[in-house]
Amino acid sequence: MTTFAIQANYKWGPDRKEHMLNIQGDDSIEFEMNLAWVRDNIQEIVSLADLIVGGAVVTAVTSPQGTTTVAATAPSGDTSVAIESDKWGKKFAYGHPDAPDLPDGRGKYILKYVTLKDGTEKKVWVDPAEGPRPCKPGSAKAKQIWVNE
């Protein structure tokens, strides 16, 4: 079992049992870097936690290209949602279980998190070609589908 010099656990939700976030580091510098990463990505972490239905494992990986992936996998291994940021900080969810099929049959839409000029946060299903992952564009860009909440 790996032990860390510094570790902090945060719980939130009803009765502080719904979600837990663990931040750790081998020394104070690593811990502060990990804490800063969480601070910079807290909105997507909370959004991801809200997408998960019970007991998922959450991991975060930063790629050499500088995009950050936060992935959640349910214990059964059959559900995986990854939230990624592009180089401009826009957030996209890949593998969402409610994602509609693209009209041209290339796969599924991805969920984009949008902040409007008035500060309102919205979600919209978009063509995967708009996201940070490289993909083959379709013959025509799929029409956006706004999520009603």
Secondary structure as UniProt FT lines:
FT   STRAND          6..12
FT   HELIX           14..16
FT   STRAND          19..25
FT   HELIX           28..40
FT   HELIX           42..51
FT   STRAND          57..62
FT   TURN            64..65
FT   STRAND          68..73
FT   TURN            75..76
FT   STRAND          80..85
FT   TURN            87..88
FT   STRAND          91..94
FT   TURN            97..98
FT   TURN            103..104
FT   STRAND          110..115
FT   TURN            117..118
FT   STRAND          121..126
FT   HELIX           128..130
FT   STRAND          145..146
//
